[in-house]
Amino acid sequence: MAKHTPQQWQELVKLQQQSELSVTDFCREHTLVPKSFYYHQSKSLKSEATSGFSQAIIKPDIPAPKAQKGQTITLATSIGDLVFPAQISPTIIIDVIKGLQS
């Protein structure tokens, strides 16, 4: 088995996350040792945790549910819960979150 660079391991971890394969099946298909894969996956998750951001994987083949009238989005904060109508623009919620961080 070939030795992979840290960047290659990051790409392999991302590929596995985006695939619908278990780690065992993914490793089998890519001729990887599962123990090594788990080690590099753990390193990747630790680096994400220290960056303050998590990777979001968008699967476009899954349609998003439509918001119904009367539904709300609740954002729990240290100063209390903020409740928004479900039809609110996502940019407004982003602006509120940015305002809370400053």
N, C-alpha and C positions, 0 to 999 in steps of 0.2 A: 504494500500500500504506500502511496506517495505521501510525503510530508507536506502539509499545507501551511501556508503563511497565515498569520492572524487575520488578515483581510479576507482570505479565502474561507476561513472558518466562520467569520461574520456573515459572509454571503451564504454559506451552507446553512447556518442557523436560520437566516431569513427565508431561504428557500423551503426549509422544512416547515416553518411556521405558516407559510403561504400555501403549502401543499395540504392535501387532506390525508396525508399518510402519518402513521404513528412513527415515533422515532426509530423503532426497530425496523419497520418496513423501509423507511427513508434510508437508514444506514445500510441495509441490505442492498438497496438499489444503487447506492453510490459507493459501495464497497468501503464503508467506514466502520470503525470499531465503536459500538455504542458508548462504551465507557469514555472514550476520547470525545465523542460528540457531546455527551452530557457535561463534561468538564468545560468545553468551549462554550456551550450554551449557558452555563452558569456564569462564566466570565462575561459573556455578552449581556446577560441580565443585570449583573452587578454594575457594569459600565452605564447601562441605561438608568439604573437607580441613582447613580451619582450625578447624572446629567440633569435630573429633575424632570425629564420627559419620558414618556412611554411611547413605544411605537404602536401606532394604530394601523391595523390591516383592514382595508376596505375590500369587501367582496361584492363587486357590482351586480352579480347575478341574483342577489337577494334584495327584493324590493323593500324599500323603507315603508313602514306603515304610515298611513295618512292620519294626521291629527284630527280628532273629532272636536267639534265645538264644545266648549266647557272643560276640556282637558287642560291640565296645567303641567308646568315643569317647575320643580322645586329645587332650589340650589341652597344646600345647607352650608352656612358659614359660621365663623366664630361669633359674629354679631347677631345671628339669627337666621331664620329661613327666608329666602327671597322666592316669591312665587310669581311665575310668568305665565301668560297664556301660551298654549302649545303652538299657536300659529305665529309666535314672535320670530322676528328675523334672527338667525344665528349670530349675525354681526353685532347685534345689540347685546346678546348674552356675552359674547367675547369681550366687548367693551366694558361691561360690568365687571367681569372677572379681572381684566387688566386693571380697572380702577381699584378693586379690592386688594390687589397685589402691591399697589404703590403706597 
